[in-house]
Amino acid sequence: MPHWIYVLDVSCEGLVAQLTLNGVDVFNEWEGKTRQVQAKLNPYIFEGSNHLELALTPMTDDEGEALPVARAMTVKLIAGEHGKDPGPQGVIATFRWDEATLPVPPGELTGVWGRQFTVPAERAYGRWIWQDAPATPPGEDDARALVALAAEVHAALVARDLEAMIQLTALKTRELARALDTPVGEIDEGQRELFGELFGDPSWRVAPFDPSQLAAVPCAGGRMVRVTDPVGGPALVAATDERPFAFGFLATRLAGRWTIVR
């Protein structure tokens, strides 16, 4: 059976922007930078009804006034059979934001566009683990468990413990393999190569762990939580002299335990 690929093509300038698919943010820009991004959406695609939603607000100065800069936003969703040019018929949705006809006030993000599209079973990837997780926001016990999970990843990075990193991301690897029609072993091998190179570099260093600088952002109706730094960036950062590294993750409740799934 052909494997289908869903690709998001985004161009953004001068705006704070958030684009979500099925309640999961698949594109964020918090600093108003000019960006052109293409990303595969397969890991967030459902069989049946899927929903894209876009929210925007202008970049502002310290007084909360919109900065006098150019602002633009375009979104394109493309789908097609893997390895083939989808052509014009592969464009599922397009949107170009026009400030003159759809102004957004400075301050909080304002919804400007949404699109529902249906994915038949033969073009989806089965049911994701997190779809069956409890749809409730995290409480205090959950927050402590998410901090403990982030601390476990941090400890593995500091210890250069490749096997621990592979184990901590095992469920994510299995689901990404299904989403991308790639053998689990191939993704696992790529991870081992990446962490092997990083951990083998004498200049490898990991930023200190500070639980007070973590934020937990519920998504997918509370079925997942994205763990970030205070401004929405990756929760953990490290580097070698030649290469920066960041580890962001989404976790879900599985058998009573928070587990990394994306």
C-alpha positions as CSV (number, residue, x, y, z in Angstrom):
1,M,0.0,0.0,0.0
2,P,1.4,3.5,-0.9
3,H,2.7,5.5,2.0
4,W,1.3,9.1,2.2
5,I,3.3,12.1,3.3
6,Y,1.7,15.3,4.7
7,V,3.9,18.4,4.5
8,L,3.4,21.8,6.0
9,D,5.0,24.8,4.2
10,V,5.0,28.0,6.2
11,S,6.4,31.5,5.6
12,C,6.3,33.9,8.4
13,E,7.6,37.5,8.9
14,G,7.2,40.1,11.7
15,L,4.6,38.1,13.6
16,V,4.2,36.0,16.7
17,A,2.5,32.9,15.3
18,Q,1.2,29.5,16.4
19,L,-0.1,26.8,14.1
20,T,-1.7,23.7,15.6
21,L,-2.8,20.4,14.1
22,N,-5.3,18.4,16.1
23,G,-4.5,20.6,19.1
24,V,-0.7,20.1,18.9
25,D,1.5,23.0,17.9
26,V,3.4,22.1,14.7
27,F,4.8,25.6,14.1
28,N,5.6,28.4,16.5
29,E,7.4,31.7,16.1
30,W,7.6,33.8,19.3
31,E,10.2,36.4,18.2
32,G,8.8,37.7,14.9
33,K,11.8,36.4,12.9
34,T,11.5,35.8,9.1
35,R,11.2,32.1,8.6
36,Q,10.5,29.6,5.8
37,V,9.8,26.1,7.2
38,Q,8.8,22.8,5.7
39,A,7.9,20.0,8.1
40,K,6.3,16.5,7.8
41,L,3.1,16.3,9.8
42,N,2.7,12.6,9.7
43,P,3.2,12.0,13.4
44,Y,0.2,14.2,14.2
45,I,-2.2,13.0,11.5
46,F,-5.4,11.1,12.5
47,E,-7.6,8.7,10.5
48,G,-10.8,10.7,10.0
49,S,-11.2,14.4,10.8
50,N,-8.1,16.6,11.2
51,H,-8.0,20.3,12.1
52,L,-5.4,23.0,11.4
53,E,-5.7,26.3,13.3
54,L,-3.6,29.5,13.0
55,A,-3.3,32.3,15.5
56,L,-1.3,35.5,15.1
57,T,-0.4,38.7,16.8
58,P,2.1,41.5,15.8
59,M,5.5,41.8,17.4
60,T,5.4,44.6,19.9
61,D,7.8,47.0,21.7
62,D,8.1,47.2,25.5
63,E,5.0,49.4,25.7
64,G,2.9,46.8,23.9
65,E,2.7,48.8,20.6
66,A,3.0,46.9,17.3
67,L,6.5,47.3,15.8
68,P,6.6,49.2,12.4
69,V,7.8,46.2,10.5
70,A,6.6,44.2,7.5
71,R,4.2,41.4,8.5
72,A,3.3,38.4,6.4
73,M,2.1,34.8,6.8
74,T,1.4,32.1,4.3
75,V,0.5,28.4,5.0
76,K,0.3,25.5,2.6
77,L,-0.7,21.9,3.4
78,I,0.4,19.3,0.8
79,A,-0.2,15.6,0.7
80,G,0.9,13.0,-1.7
81,E,2.2,9.5,-2.2
82,H,5.8,9.1,-0.9
83,G,8.4,9.4,-3.7
84,K,6.0,11.1,-6.2
85,D,5.4,14.7,-7.1
86,P,1.9,15.5,-5.7
87,G,1.4,18.3,-8.2
88,P,-1.3,20.9,-7.8
89,Q,-3.9,18.3,-6.8
90,G,-1.8,17.5,-3.7
91,V,-2.5,20.9,-2.2
92,I,-5.1,20.4,0.5
93,A,-5.2,23.9,1.9
94,T,-3.6,27.3,1.4
95,F,-3.9,30.5,3.4
96,R,-2.3,33.9,3.0
97,W,-2.9,36.4,5.8
98,D,-3.7,39.9,4.6
99,E,-3.3,42.5,7.3
100,A,-5.5,45.0,5.5
101,T,-8.6,42.7,5.5
102,L,-7.8,40.7,8.6
103,P,-6.0,42.9,11.1
104,V,-5.0,41.3,14.5
105,P,-4.5,43.4,17.6
106,P,-1.2,43.4,19.5
107,G,-1.2,41.3,22.7
108,E,-2.7,37.9,22.8
109,L,-2.8,35.5,19.9
110,T,-5.9,35.9,17.7
111,G,-7.3,33.0,15.6
112,V,-7.3,34.0,12.0
113,W,-7.8,30.7,10.1
114,G,-8.9,27.1,10.4
115,R,-9.2,24.2,8.1
116,Q,-10.7,20.7,8.5
117,F,-9.6,17.9,6.3
118,T,-10.4,14.2,6.3
119,V,-7.8,11.4,6.1
120,P,-9.1,8.0,5.0
121,A,-7.8,4.9,6.8
122,E,-5.6,3.8,3.9
123,R,-3.7,7.2,4.1
124,A,-3.3,7.3,7.8
125,Y,-0.9,5.4,10.1
126,G,-3.1,3.8,12.7
127,R,-3.9,5.1,16.2
128,W,-1.3,6.9,18.2
129,I,-0.7,6.0,21.9
130,W,-1.5,9.5,23.1
131,Q,-4.9,9.5,21.4
132,D,-6.2,7.2,24.2
133,A,-4.5,9.1,27.1
134,P,-6.7,10.9,29.6
135,A,-7.9,14.3,28.3
136,T,-7.2,16.2,31.5
137,P,-4.8,19.0,32.3
138,P,-1.8,18.1,34.4
139,G,-2.1,18.6,38.1
140,E,0.6,19.1,40.8
141,D,1.6,15.4,40.8
142,D,1.9,15.4,37.0
143,A,4.0,18.5,37.1
144,R,6.4,16.8,39.5
145,A,6.5,13.7,37.3
146,L,7.2,15.8,34.2
147,V,10.1,17.5,36.0
148,A,11.4,14.1,37.1
149,L,11.2,12.9,33.4
150,A,13.1,16.0,32.3
151,A,15.7,15.4,35.0
152,E,16.1,11.8,33.9
153,V,16.9,12.9,30.3
154,H,19.3,15.6,31.6
155,A,21.1,13.0,33.8
156,A,21.5,10.8,30.7
157,L,22.9,13.6,28.7
158,V,25.4,14.6,31.4
159,A,26.5,11.0,31.9
160,R,26.8,10.5,28.1
161,D,24.5,7.5,28.6
162,L,23.5,6.5,25.0
163,E,21.5,3.4,26.1
164,A,19.5,5.5,28.5
165,M,18.6,8.0,25.8
166,I,17.6,5.2,23.4
167,Q,15.3,3.8,26.2
168,L,13.8,7.1,27.1
169,T,12.8,7.7,23.5
170,A,11.9,4.2,22.5
171,L,8.1,4.8,22.2
172,K,8.7,7.9,20.2
173,T,11.0,6.0,17.9
174,R,8.4,3.2,17.3
175,E,5.6,5.7,16.5
176,L,7.8,7.8,14.2
177,A,8.8,4.7,12.4
178,R,5.2,4.0,11.6
179,A,4.5,7.6,10.7
180,L,7.4,7.8,8.3
181,D,7.3,4.2,7.0
182,T,10.8,3.7,8.2
183,P,12.1,0.6,10.0
184,V,12.5,1.1,13.7
185,G,16.1,-0.2,13.5
186,E,16.9,2.5,11.0
187,I,15.7,5.3,13.2
188,D,17.4,3.7,16.2
189,E,20.7,3.5,14.3
190,G,20.4,7.2,13.4
191,Q,19.9,8.1,17.1
192,R,22.8,6.0,18.1
193,E,25.0,7.6,15.6
194,L,23.9,11.1,16.6
195,F,24.4,10.6,20.4
196,G,27.5,8.6,19.8
197,E,29.1,11.5,18.0
198,L,27.9,14.0,20.6
199,F,28.9,12.0,23.6
200,G,32.2,11.1,22.1
201,D,33.3,14.7,21.7
202,P,35.5,15.9,24.6
203,S,33.9,19.3,24.4
204,W,30.4,18.0,25.1
205,R,28.7,20.0,27.8
206,V,25.1,20.2,29.1
207,A,23.5,23.3,30.6
208,P,22.6,23.0,34.3
209,F,19.2,21.6,35.2
210,D,16.9,24.1,36.7
211,P,13.3,22.9,37.4
212,S,12.1,26.5,37.9
213,Q,12.9,27.2,34.3
214,L,10.6,24.5,32.9
215,A,7.1,25.0,31.6
216,A,4.4,22.4,30.9
217,V,2.1,23.3,28.0
218,P,-0.9,20.9,27.6
219,C,-1.9,20.1,24.0
220,A,-4.2,17.7,22.2
221,G,-6.9,18.4,24.7
222,G,-4.6,17.6,27.6
223,R,-3.6,14.2,26.2
224,M,0.0,15.4,25.8
225,V,2.2,18.0,27.4
226,R,5.0,19.8,25.8
227,V,7.8,20.5,28.2
228,T,9.7,23.7,27.4
229,D,11.8,26.5,28.7
230,P,10.0,29.6,30.0
231,V,9.6,31.1,26.5
232,G,8.6,27.9,24.6
233,G,12.0,26.7,23.6
234,P,13.5,23.3,24.1
235,A,13.6,22.1,27.8
236,L,17.2,21.0,27.7
237,V,20.2,22.4,25.8
238,A,23.8,21.2,25.3
239,A,26.6,21.7,22.9
240,T,30.0,20.7,21.6
241,D,32.5,23.3,20.4
242,E,31.2,22.7,16.9
243,R,27.5,21.8,17.3
244,P,24.6,23.0,19.4
245,F,22.1,20.5,20.7
246,A,18.6,21.0,22.0
247,F,16.1,18.4,23.4
248,G,12.5,19.3,23.4
249,F,9.8,16.7,24.0
250,L,6.1,15.9,24.3
251,A,5.0,13.4,26.9
252,T,1.8,11.4,27.5
253,R,0.4,9.3,30.4
254,L,1.0,5.6,29.7
255,A,0.1,3.1,32.3
256,G,0.2,5.8,34.9
257,R,3.6,7.1,33.9
258,W,4.6,10.1,31.8
259,T,6.4,8.9,28.7
260,I,8.1,10.7,25.8
261,V,6.1,10.2,22.6
262,R,7.2,13.1,20.4
